[in-house]
Amino acid sequence: MNRTEREATVRRIMEQAPPPVPPDLYAEVMRRGARMVRRRRLVRRTLWLLLCAVAVAFLVWAMMARPWVEPPSQTTPPYTGW
């Protein structure tokens, strides 16, 4: 099939009347769309909640473990009273 035949085929398809749409299609599309929006909203809220929980857990761990403080030396005891 060369280019002119493809163009003619496309023109014939474009000039045809569109197929009839089932009458209950709009209601079905709206129902599915609303369900998708609810699912996305639930997933988004769940992920935000998980992110906040992880941030709080990290802050609590950091306050308890204090990873920024140098650990005390265990090699020699401190000498006092010389």
RARATA-V625716 format. One record per residue. N is the residue number from 0. RES is the residue in one letter. PHI is phi as a letter, one per 40 degrees, with the letter a starting at -180 (* if undefined). PSI is psi as a letter, one per 20 degrees, with the letter a starting at -180 (none if undefined). BURIAL is # if it has 9 or more other C-alpha atoms within 8 Angstrom, else .. Layout:
N|RES|PHI|PSI|BURIAL, N|RES|PHI|PSI|BURIAL
This chain:
0|M|*|p|., 1|N|c|a|., 2|R|c|g|., 3|T|c|h|., 4|E|c|h|., 5|R|c|g|#, 6|E|c|g|., 7|A|c|g|., 8|T|c|g|., 9|V|c|g|., 10|R|c|g|., 11|R|c|g|., 12|I|c|g|., 13|M|c|h|., 14|E|c|i|., 15|Q|c|q|., 16|A|c|q|., 17|P|c|q|., 18|P|c|q|., 19|P|c|q|., 20|V|c|p|., 21|P|d|q|., 22|P|c|h|., 23|D|c|j|., 24|L|c|g|., 25|Y|c|g|., 26|A|c|g|., 27|E|c|g|., 28|V|c|g|., 29|M|c|h|., 30|R|c|g|., 31|R|c|h|., 32|G|c|g|., 33|A|c|h|., 34|R|c|g|., 35|M|c|g|., 36|V|c|g|., 37|R|c|g|., 38|R|c|g|., 39|R|c|g|., 40|R|c|g|., 41|L|c|g|., 42|V|c|g|., 43|R|c|g|., 44|R|c|h|., 45|T|c|g|., 46|L|c|h|., 47|W|c|g|., 48|L|c|g|., 49|L|c|g|., 50|L|c|g|., 51|C|c|g|., 52|A|c|g|., 53|V|c|g|., 54|A|c|g|., 55|V|c|g|., 56|A|c|g|., 57|F|c|g|., 58|L|c|g|., 59|V|c|g|., 60|W|c|g|#, 61|A|c|h|#, 62|M|c|h|., 63|M|c|g|., 64|A|c|h|., 65|R|f|m|., 66|P|c|i|., 67|W|c|i|., 68|V|c|p|., 69|E|c|p|., 70|P|c|q|., 71|P|c|q|., 72|S|c|p|., 73|Q|b|j|., 74|T|c|g|., 75|T|b|p|., 76|P|c|q|., 77|P|c|p|., 78|Y|c|p|., 79|T|b|q|., 80|G|g|k|., 81|W|c|none|.
